[in-house]
């Protein structure tokens, strides 16, 4: 299993979300990548993993997979109604 690394930006994003009252544990972020509810291809070989965060929100994690590791670029919460239209 590949090592998962957090970019500096993603670490700052976790702190910003916590300061707004939304604490997301690193373990949940890693689990989102390993077992997403939904997976999308993004630009420039990026992937977007999505997992339900609570009743109304999902967590979306943007990452890039390299040969030796996975780098989390950013993450953000979103409304389920916006991202679960399938």
MMTF fields as JSON, N, C-alpha, C and O atoms, coordinates in Angstrom:
{
  "mmtfVersion": "1.0.0",
  "mmtfProducer": "UNKNOWN",
  "numBonds": 343,
  "numAtoms": 344,
  "numGroups": 86,
  "numChains": 1,
  "numModels": 1,
  "chainsPerModel": [1],
  "groupsPerChain": [86],
  "chainIdList": ["A"],
  "bondAtomList": [4, 2, 8, 6, 12, 10, 16, 14, 20, 18, 24, 22, 28, 26, 32, 30, 36, 34, 40, 38, 44, 42, 48, 46, 52, 50, 56, 54, 60, 58, 64, 62, 68, 66, 72, 70, 76, 74, 80, 78, 84, 82, 88, 86, 92, 90, 96, 94, 100, 98, 104, 102, 108, 106, 112, 110, 116, 114, 120, 118, 124, 122, 128, 126, 132, 130, 136, 134, 140, 138, 144, 142, 148, 146, 152, 150, 156, 154, 160, 158, 164, 162, 168, 166, 172, 170, 176, 174, 180, 178, 184, 182, 188, 186, 192, 190, 196, 194, 200, 198, 204, 202, 208, 206, 212, 210, 216, 214, 220, 218, 224, 222, 228, 226, 232, 230, 236, 234, 240, 238, 244, 242, 248, 246, 252, 250, 256, 254, 260, 258, 264, 262, 268, 266, 272, 270, 276, 274, 280, 278, 284, 282, 288, 286, 292, 290, 296, 294, 300, 298, 304, 302, 308, 306, 312, 310, 316, 314, 320, 318, 324, 322, 328, 326, 332, 330, 336, 334, 340, 338],
  "bondOrderList": [1, 1, 1, 1, 1, 1, 1, 1, 1, 1, 1, 1, 1, 1, 1, 1, 1, 1, 1, 1, 1, 1, 1, 1, 1, 1, 1, 1, 1, 1, 1, 1, 1, 1, 1, 1, 1, 1, 1, 1, 1, 1, 1, 1, 1, 1, 1, 1, 1, 1, 1, 1, 1, 1, 1, 1, 1, 1, 1, 1, 1, 1, 1, 1, 1, 1, 1, 1, 1, 1, 1, 1, 1, 1, 1, 1, 1, 1, 1, 1, 1, 1, 1, 1, 1],
  "groupList": [{"groupName": "UNK", "atomNameList": ["N", "CA", "C", "O"], "elementList": ["N", "C", "C", "O"], "formalChargeList": [0, 0, 0, 0], "bondAtomList": [1, 0, 2, 1, 3, 2], "bondOrderList": [1, 1, 2], "singleLetterCode": "X", "chemCompType": "L-PEPTIDE LINKING"}],
  "groupTypeList": [0, 0, 0, 0, 0, 0, 0, 0, 0, 0, 0, 0, 0, 0, 0, 0, 0, 0, 0, 0, 0, 0, 0, 0, 0, 0, 0, 0, 0, 0, 0, 0, 0, 0, 0, 0, 0, 0, 0, 0, 0, 0, 0, 0, 0, 0, 0, 0, 0, 0, 0, 0, 0, 0, 0, 0, 0, 0, 0, 0, 0, 0, 0, 0, 0, 0, 0, 0, 0, 0, 0, 0, 0, 0, 0, 0, 0, 0, 0, 0, 0, 0, 0, 0, 0, 0],
  "groupIdList": [1, 2, 3, 4, 5, 6, 7, 8, 9, 10, 11, 12, 13, 14, 15, 16, 17, 18, 19, 20, 21, 22, 23, 24, 25, 26, 27, 28, 29, 30, 31, 32, 33, 34, 35, 36, 37, 38, 39, 40, 41, 42, 43, 44, 45, 46, 47, 48, 49, 50, 51, 52, 53, 54, 55, 56, 57, 58, 59, 60, 61, 62, 63, 64, 65, 66, 67, 68, 69, 70, 71, 72, 73, 74, 75, 76, 77, 78, 79, 80, 81, 82, 83, 84, 85, 86],
  "secStructList": [7, 7, 3, 3, 3, 3, 7, 2, 2, 2, 2, 2, 2, 2, 2, 2, 2, 2, 2, 6, 6, 7, 7, 7, 7, 2, 2, 2, 2, 2, 2, 2, 2, 2, 6, 7, 1, 3, 3, 3, 3, 7, 1, 6, 6, 3, 3, 3, 3, 3, 3, 3, 7, 1, 1, 1, 3, 3, 3, 3, 3, 3, 3, 3, 3, 7, 1, 1, 3, 3, 3, 3, 3, 3, 3, 3, 3, 3, 3, 2, 2, 2, 2, 7, 7, 7],
  "xCoordList": [0.844, 0.0, 0.892, 1.84, 0.568, 1.388, 1.232, 0.168, 2.331, 2.327, 1.472, 1.501, 0.725, -0.07, 0.553, 0.737, 0.873, 1.495, 0.534, -0.243, 0.605, -0.213, 0.648, 1.724, 0.186, 0.896, 0.763, -0.092, 1.617, 1.53, 0.159, -0.451, -0.314, -1.625, -2.738, -3.62, -2.697, -3.76, -3.72, -4.765, -2.53, -2.412, -2.998, -3.672, -2.736, -3.302, -4.823, -5.534, -5.314, -6.759, -7.44, -8.529, -6.809, -7.348, -7.472, -8.477, -6.442, -6.459, -7.547, -8.235, -7.699, -8.725, -10.116, -10.949, -10.367, -11.673, -11.934, -13.051, -10.907, -11.055, -11.386, -12.183, -10.777, -11.051, -12.489, -13.011, -13.116, -14.524, -15.462, -16.653, -14.906, -15.738, -15.916, -16.751, -15.141, -15.238, -13.904, -12.974, -13.832, -12.612, -12.655, -13.57, -11.652, -11.551, -10.234, -9.159, -10.329, -9.133, -8.379, -8.995, -7.047, -6.243, -6.626, -6.573, -7.009, -7.402, -8.634, -8.726, -9.568, -10.771, -10.407, -10.976, -9.468, -9.015, -8.344, -8.602, -7.49, -6.816, -7.835, -7.734, -8.81, -9.861, -10.689, -11.16, -10.863, -11.586, -10.861, -11.497, -9.544, -8.759, -8.768, -8.922, -8.604, -8.518, -9.868, -9.91, -10.965, -12.304, -13.327, -14.202, -13.227, -14.163, -15.562, -15.736, -16.555, -17.924, -18.032, -18.828, -17.208, -17.223, -15.812, -15.116, -15.386, -14.054, -14.186, -14.818, -13.581, -13.64, -12.233, -11.313, -12.074, -10.803, -10.839, -11.835, -9.738, -9.637, -8.625, -8.18, -8.264, -7.287, -5.881, -5.594, -5.011, -3.587, -3.36, -2.572, -4.03, -3.914, -4.224, -3.719, -5.044, -5.496, -6.747, -7.501, -6.952, -8.144, -8.894, -8.291, -10.21, -11.028, -11.812, -12.702, -11.465, -12.153, -13.199, -12.953, -14.357, -15.46, -16.013, -16.145, -16.335, -16.907, -17.891, -17.683, -18.95, -19.952, -19.341, -18.716, -19.538, -18.996, -20.048, -19.764, -21.25, -22.382, -23.662, -23.614, -24.776, -26.067, -26.168, -26.769, -25.579, -25.745, -24.477, -24.538, -23.332, -22.073, -21.239, -21.351, -20.399, -19.399, -18.028, -17.907, -17.005, -15.63, -15.071, -15.187, -14.459, -13.817, -12.32, -11.887, -11.534, -10.081, -9.45, -9.647, -8.691, -8.0, -6.573, -5.865, -6.164, -4.824, -4.231, -4.929, -2.922, -2.225, -1.445, -0.794, -1.525, -0.836, 0.476, 0.504, 1.553, 2.873, 3.283, 2.575, 4.412, 4.868, 5.037, 4.638, 5.628, 5.965, 4.995, 4.977, 4.186, 3.311, 2.125, 2.058, 1.188, 0.024, 0.15, 0.405, -0.029, 0.071, -1.311, -1.95, -1.759, -3.023, -2.748, -1.92, -3.45, -3.236, -4.112, -3.629, -5.396, -6.324, -7.54, -7.699, -8.374, -9.618, -10.629, -10.277, -11.889, -12.938, -14.262, -14.531, -15.088, -16.432, -17.344, -17.127, -18.356, -19.34, -20.714, -20.844, -21.732, -23.099, -23.351, -23.019, -23.934, -24.263, -25.153, -24.999, -26.082, -27.025, -26.313, -26.826, -25.151, -24.406, -23.619, -23.537, -23.044, -22.129, -22.72, -22.078, -23.904, -24.505, -25.774, -26.837, -25.65, -26.802, -26.998, -28.016, -26.049, -26.078, -27.368, -27.552],
  "yCoordList": [-1.183, 0.0, 1.25, 1.355, 2.184, 3.385, 4.317, 4.422, 4.979, 5.999, 7.18, 7.536, 7.772, 8.96, 10.153, 10.147, 11.179, 12.389, 13.569, 13.649, 14.47, 15.682, 16.847, 17.086, 17.573, 18.777, 19.84, 19.745, 20.846, 21.939, 22.618, 22.965, 22.8, 23.428, 22.623, 23.195, 21.302, 20.48, 20.549, 20.508, 20.652, 20.775, 22.104, 22.165, 23.16, 24.471, 24.427, 25.002, 23.751, 23.641, 22.934, 23.332, 21.894, 21.184, 22.153, 22.149, 22.984, 23.961, 25.015, 25.397, 25.481, 26.488, 25.925, 26.586, 24.703, 24.083, 23.919, 24.149, 23.521, 23.361, 24.699, 24.752, 25.776, 27.096, 27.546, 28.429, 26.932, 27.217, 26.185, 26.147, 25.348, 24.393, 23.046, 22.248, 22.778, 21.496, 20.759, 20.982, 19.885, 19.124, 17.832, 17.023, 17.655, 16.446, 15.766, 16.34, 14.547, 13.814, 13.293, 12.895, 13.294, 12.76, 11.327, 10.953, 10.531, 9.143, 9.083, 8.211, 9.999, 10.043, 10.447, 9.931, 11.359, 11.802, 10.643, 10.422, 9.912, 8.758, 7.694, 7.096, 7.456, 6.477, 6.907, 6.064, 8.206, 8.717, 8.345, 8.009, 8.405, 8.024, 6.517, 6.032, 5.784, 4.317, 3.671, 2.694, 4.211, 3.634, 4.741, 4.983, 5.411, 6.511, 6.01, 4.904, 6.841, 6.56, 6.831, 6.214, 7.773, 8.171, 8.607, 9.221, 8.294, 8.668, 9.283, 8.711, 10.46, 11.166, 11.47, 11.641, 11.535, 11.969, 13.478, 14.054, 14.111, 15.556, 15.934, 15.082, 17.199, 17.691, 17.264, 17.028, 17.167, 16.899, 15.666, 15.706, 14.598, 13.293, 13.348, 12.536, 14.299, 14.364, 13.51, 13.305, 13.02, 12.25, 13.008, 13.711, 12.852, 13.456, 12.334, 11.733, 12.067, 11.038, 11.727, 12.793, 11.111, 11.706, 10.691, 9.508, 11.174, 10.317, 11.147, 12.342, 10.513, 11.215, 11.658, 10.873, 12.937, 13.535, 13.55, 13.2, 13.951, 13.931, 13.887, 13.596, 14.168, 14.043, 14.916, 14.515, 16.106, 17.054, 17.319, 17.952, 16.843, 17.189, 15.968, 14.894, 16.186, 15.199, 15.851, 17.076, 15.024, 15.506, 15.127, 13.98, 16.098, 15.838, 16.055, 17.1, 15.061, 15.095, 15.012, 14.04, 16.043, 16.081, 15.597, 16.105, 14.603, 14.05, 13.617, 13.496, 13.387, 12.868, 11.638, 11.633, 10.609, 9.363, 9.3, 9.435, 9.094, 8.924, 7.463, 6.671, 7.115, 5.727, 5.221, 4.102, 6.05, 5.604, 6.065, 5.496, 7.09, 7.629, 8.353, 8.559, 8.736, 9.537, 10.877, 10.919, 11.972, 13.309, 13.957, 14.142, 14.296, 15.021, 16.485, 17.12, 17.014, 18.387, 19.344, 20.348, 19.028, 19.86, 19.029, 17.899, 19.579, 18.922, 19.995, 21.102, 19.641, 20.617, 19.903, 18.866, 20.463, 19.912, 20.466, 21.563, 19.697, 20.158, 19.643, 18.684, 20.287, 19.832, 18.539, 18.433, 17.565, 16.295, 16.536, 15.884, 17.471, 17.737, 18.203, 18.01, 18.807, 19.276, 18.155, 18.101, 17.265, 16.263, 14.869, 13.993, 14.635, 13.304, 13.33, 12.897, 13.836, 13.938, 12.686, 12.547, 11.786, 10.583, 9.832, 8.803],
  "zCoordList": [0.0, 0.0, 0.0, 0.779, -0.884, -1.017, 0.182, 0.793, 0.484, 1.528, 1.052, -0.126, 1.961, 1.639, 2.353, 3.57, 1.563, 2.104, 1.963, 1.011, 2.924, 2.902, 2.422, 2.971, 1.405, 0.966, 2.053, 2.934, 1.975, 2.94, 2.834, 3.846, 1.607, 1.406, 2.079, 2.721, 1.934, 2.531, 4.056, 4.705, 4.627, 6.085, 6.561, 7.59, 5.805, 6.14, 6.016, 6.841, 4.993, 4.77, 5.942, 6.355, 6.477, 7.644, 8.825, 9.536, 9.025, 10.119, 9.908, 10.854, 8.678, 8.373, 8.639, 9.258, 8.17, 8.404, 9.898, 10.362, 10.657, 12.11, 12.767, 13.704, 12.277, 12.855, 12.581, 13.26, 11.586, 11.275, 11.895, 11.586, 12.775, 13.497, 12.82, 13.245, 11.77, 11.078, 11.213, 10.437, 12.206, 12.451, 11.65, 11.796, 10.803, 9.985, 10.331, 10.152, 10.823, 11.234, 10.012, 9.023, 10.08, 8.969, 8.598, 7.426, 9.588, 9.318, 8.408, 7.544, 8.599, 7.758, 6.328, 5.366, 6.201, 4.878, 4.14, 2.957, 4.837, 4.238, 3.855, 2.784, 4.715, 4.426, 3.21, 2.446, 3.038, 1.876, 0.585, -0.414, 0.607, -0.576, -0.773, -1.894, 0.307, 0.2, -0.148, -0.895, 0.39, 0.151, -0.112, 0.72, -1.253, -1.523, -1.853, -2.363, -1.553, -1.992, -3.491, -4.199, -3.952, -5.359, -5.734, -4.925, -6.956, -7.429, -8.812, -9.7, -8.989, -10.27, -10.754, -9.954, -12.066, -12.647, -12.779, -13.216, -12.396, -12.51, -13.576, -14.344, -13.624, -14.586, -14.192, -13.019, -15.191, -14.969, -14.105, -13.161, -14.416, -13.731, -12.23, -11.454, -11.839, -10.448, -10.292, -11.244, -9.081, -8.74, -7.644, -6.833, -7.635, -6.577, -5.911, -6.513, -4.659, -3.878, -3.013, -2.448, -2.919, -2.154, -1.172, -1.486, 0.027, 1.065, 1.885, 2.096, 2.338, 3.144, 4.464, 5.176, 4.773, 5.991, 7.092, 8.238, 6.743, 7.664, 6.828, 5.633, 7.438, 6.75, 5.497, 4.5, 5.555, 4.45, 3.646, 2.592, 4.127, 3.463, 3.091, 3.681, 2.083, 1.69, 1.826, 1.817, 1.95, 1.911, 0.556, 0.127, -0.124, -1.408, -1.233, -0.747, -1.634, -1.471, -2.861, -3.589, -3.212, -4.5, -4.266, -3.397, -5.057, -4.874, -6.205, -7.212, -6.18, -7.347, -6.906, -5.861, -7.718, -7.397, -8.168, -9.391, -7.431, -8.022, -7.88, -7.259, -8.451, -8.415, -6.98, -6.66, -6.125, -4.771, -3.684, -2.593, -3.971, -2.924, -3.539, -4.751, -2.67, -3.048, -2.331, -1.127, -3.072, -2.493, -2.458, -3.494, -1.26, -1.099, -1.402, -0.749, -2.395, -2.832, -2.032, -1.509, -1.94, -1.174, -0.792, -1.254, 0.032, 0.424, 0.777, 1.184, 0.611, 0.913, 1.14, 0.533, 2.018, 2.2, 1.113, 0.597, 0.781, -0.199, 0.18, 0.939, -0.354, -0.106, -0.868, -2.049, -0.199, -0.856, -2.064, -3.096, -1.934, -3.025, -4.294, -5.396, -4.149, -5.322, -5.987, -7.214, -5.195, -5.73, -5.863, -6.441, -5.356, -5.435, -6.277, -5.832, -7.48, -8.374, -9.211, -9.888, -9.174, -10.033, -9.901, -10.552]
}
